[in-house]
Amino acid sequence: MLTDGYLKQKFYFNTTSEKLAENMMDILDKFNLKGKIYTHKRKKYGWRDLHMVYLTKKDSKTALNLLNKILEELNYEKGFLFLKGYK
């Protein structure tokens, strides 16, 4: 979420690695967040498939609150949205 992910109203994480997408799903599951994967088939363009992990708006808000709590414990009180440059 801090690197290749996107989190404002909804959380998205896109990768060409199916295993990495599965790992993200496992991480989300550990925090009781119900992620979903959509695979964008791109073989016809000569590209690797894109695996897109996402959360509902409700679970995205839960993830944002969780990230802010963790950042606060690390003494970074400005929060996730500021850290990512969204604010």
JOSULRA-V261963 format. One record per helix or strand of 2 or more residues. SS is the DSSP state (H for helix, E for strand). FROM is the first residue (numbers start at 1). TO is the last residue. If there is no record, write none. Layout:
BEGIN
ss=SS from=FROM to=TO
ss=SS from=FROM to=TO
END
This chain:
BEGIN
ss=E from=5 to=7
ss=E from=11 to=15
ss=H from=18 to=30
ss=E from=36 to=40
ss=H from=43 to=45
ss=E from=50 to=54
ss=H from=57 to=73
ss=H from=80 to=83
END
